[in-house]
Amino acid sequence: MDTNKIHIHTIISRKFRKHVKDNWLKAVILKTIELAGPDTPIEVGVVITGDRTIQRLNRLYRGKNEPTDVLAFHMSPQTKNLPKMSFVLPPDGMHHLGEVIISYPQAEHQSQVCKQTVAQELKLLIVHGVLHLLGYEHETPDDRRHMRKKEREILAKLSCF
């Protein structure tokens, strides 16, 4: 895939900028899209934030009043959870995937529980969120196996990051 066709927008909350470098974050996202995405121009956004923000989003959009590790918001109706609607596509030819929101405190906590680095946990959450934007789900056992297999394949190729 031509990496010039991939546009990545990142927002890292000020509190976490010393822990997550923008170039590293973009490199992980870029590699994930190269390995799993379609060969079309793509735009994606990723936000690294705290528990309060992600809890508010989780409550508002999923009805769960608790922090979570990652949320993925599709820009187009590509999952069975969204109603079928006709959208006017932008004239730039870009496939606007959506946004991945990650809680740094949740990633930090999960890394301790799983006895791995925070960077390893963040890579997993990035891959997981981007795969959701690409249409992967884990609601059924078959979907879960398929998504986990793809996550493992991508994470193996991200070992140098």
N, C-alpha and C positions, 0 to 999 in steps of 0.2 A: 504494500500500500504506500502511496506517495504521502509522506508525512506532512507535506505542505497543504494537504487537503484536510488536516485535522486541526481544529481550533479548540484550544483548551482554556477555559477561564477559571481561575482559582481565587478563592477568598480564604485567607487564613486569619482567624481572629487574632488580634494583637497579642493576647495572652499566650498564644501557642506558636508564634512566629519563630521563637528561638529553638523550638523543638522540631518544627516541620519546615523544611526548605522548599520554596516554590519550585525550583528547578527539579528537585528530586520528585516532588509530587507530580509534576507534569510528565516527567520521564516514565513513571510507573503507569500513569493513565495512557500515555501514548503507546507504550508497549502492549498494554492490555487491549486497546482498540486495534492495534496492528494484528494481534493474534486472534481476536474474536469478532471484530467488526466487519461490516460490509466494505467493499472497495469503492466507497462513494465519499464525497466531502462530508465531514462530520464536525459538529460542534457539541461540546459537553462542558458543563460547569461542575466544579467540586468545591465544597465549603468545609473547612475544618473549624469546628465551633465547640462550645461547651455544653454541659448537660442541660442548663436552663433553656437554651434556645432549642435544642433537639427535643426536649420534653414538650415544649410548647407546640412544636410542629407535629410531634407524635400524637398529642392530644387533639389538635385541630384536624389533622388529616386521617388519623387512624383510630381515633376515639380511645387511645390508651394514654392515661395520665402518668407516664413514667418515662425516664430517659431511655434511649435505645442506642445501639452502636452506630447504625447506618440507616439512612432513609434514601430512597431513590424516587425521584419525581419525573415521570415521563412527560415529554413535550408533545407527544402524539399518542392517540388512542391505540396502543398496540397490545394491550393485555385484556384478558377476559373480564377484568374488574372495571374497566372503563366502558362507558356507552359508545356504541358505534356512531360516529359523527363525521361529517365532511368538513375538513379544514381547508382553507386556502393556503397553499404552500408559498413560502417566500420565494421571490424571484432569483435569489442567489444560488439556488440549486443545492444548498446546504441541508443536510439531514440534522436537524436540531434534536439531539437525543434527549436532553433534559439535565437534571441536577442531581448530584450525589451529595448528601449532607452526612458528615461523620463527626461523632463526638470524640474529641481527643481524650477526655477523662475516661470514657468507656473503653477506648482502645488501650489506654494505659492500664486500667484495671484488668482487662481481659488478658493482656500480655503477661501480667504477673500470675494470674490463675493458670495460664497455659505454659508458663515458664519459657517465654520467648521474648524477644526484644519488642519494643513499641513499634519500631519500623516494620517488623514482620507482621504484626497485627494490623497496622495501617495498610500494608500491601494487601492483606486478605480482605479488609473492608473495602478498599478501592476496587479491587477485582470484583468482589461480590456486588457492589453497587453498580458498577459499569455493566456487568452481565445482566442485571435486572433491566437496565435501560435498553439493552440489546434484545430483550424479550425472554430471558431465562427466568424461570420461576422454581419454587421448591415446595409447592402446595401438595403434590402427590409424591409417593415414593419414587416413581419413575422420573418425574421432573427433578426431584432432589438428587438422585443418582447422576443424572445427566449434568446438572449444574455443578455438583461437587467435582465430577470428573474434569469438567472444563476449568474450574478453579485450580485444581491440582496441576493441570497441564500448564496453565499460565504462570502460576506461582513457581513452578520448577524453572521456567525460563526467566523469571525475575530474581533468581537467587543472587545475581551479581549486583543488584540494586540495594 
